[in-house]
Amino acid sequence: MKLRYRNAARIDLESFINHYREAFRTLYSDTGLWNEDLIIEGYERSALQLYDAINAAIRLRIGKNKVIGRKQVTSNWFEAHVSAASRTIFVLYSEEKTTNTRWVESISIDRKPIIF
């Protein structure tokens, strides 16, 4: 099946990644550490890798012909759980049988606490 993202779902994912990036930028800015810029750059790369991992996991799970373990939410909406980068992602999607397309409607990502 073709997999497409609604704008709301893209915003959900991009918002999560931007908050992730900003949290570490804020945490490591103006610390006085000599390698502060390197640390921030590392988390910038990590954010991009996390985005790619989440996107790939969603495509792998929801893009198949059959989604095992999905839960029907409404007559045309379904929920599936996806694991990526040790996070649980809750995906709401709909199906258009006539066009053989699944639309990712919403993405919610389980946030891991930052432990020091």
N, C-alpha and C positions, 0 to 999 in steps of 0.2 A: 504494500500500500504506500501511496505517497504520503509524506508527512510534511505538514505545514504548521507554522506558528502564527497565532493571532498576535496582534500588536500587544495586547495585555500580557500575554505569556512572555514575549520578548522583553517587555519592560520588567516583569517579575524577575527574570534571570539577570538582566543587566543591572537592575537595582541591587540585587544581592551581591553581585560581583563588585559594584561600585562601593557599597558599604564595607565589604571585606577589605578592599584596597584602602579606603579612607581610614578605617580603624587602625590599620598598621602604619599608615603614613602619619596619623596623629600620634600614635604611640611612640614611634621612633624619631619624630621630628624634634629638633632642638634638645637632644639628650646630652649633647657634649661628647658623644662617642666619636672616635676618629673615623669609624667605618659606617656612620649613620646613613650616608647615601647608598652604600653597597647593600645595606640591610633593606632599605626601602626599595631599591631596584629588585632585590630578590623577591620581595613580596609582590611587586608589580608583575614579575614573571609568573609567580605562583598564582596570582589572580587570573592571568590569561590561561594557564594550564588548567585551573579549576573550571573556568568557563568551558573550555574544550572538553574536559572530562564529563561534565554534566550534560552538555549537548550531545556528546557521543553516546552516553548511557541512555539518554531519552530516545535517541534515534534507534539504537539497538533494540530496546525493549518495546517501544510503541510502534516502530516501523514494520514489525513482523506481521504476517497475515493474521496470526492468532496471538492474542495477548493473554497468557495464562495468569490467572490470579487477579484479574481485573474485577472491579466492583461496579455494578451499574448504579448510577446516581439518579439519573432521570431516564426518560425513554430513549434519548440519544446521547447522553453524556455518561462517561465512564471515568473511574479513578484507578490509577495504577501506581504502585510504589516502585521506585528505581533507586538503586544504590550507586553512588559515585563518590570517589575520594572520601570514603568512610562517612558519607552523609546520606541521609534518606531524603529522597525527593518525591513529593506527592504531585502527581500530574493528573490534571483533569483534561479530558479530551473528548471530542465528538467525532462522529463518523458520517461521511457522505458516501453511501454505498454506490450511488449512481456514477460518481467520479472516482471511486476507489481512493478516497482521500481521508486521512485523519487530520483533524485540526487540534493542535495543542492549545487549549483555552486558558489554562492557568498553571503556574508552577509555584509550589511552595517548598522551600528548602529548610530542613531541620538544621538549626544553627548550633554549632558546637561552641561551648564556652572556651574562652581563652584562659589558659591556666599558666600562671607564672611560677 
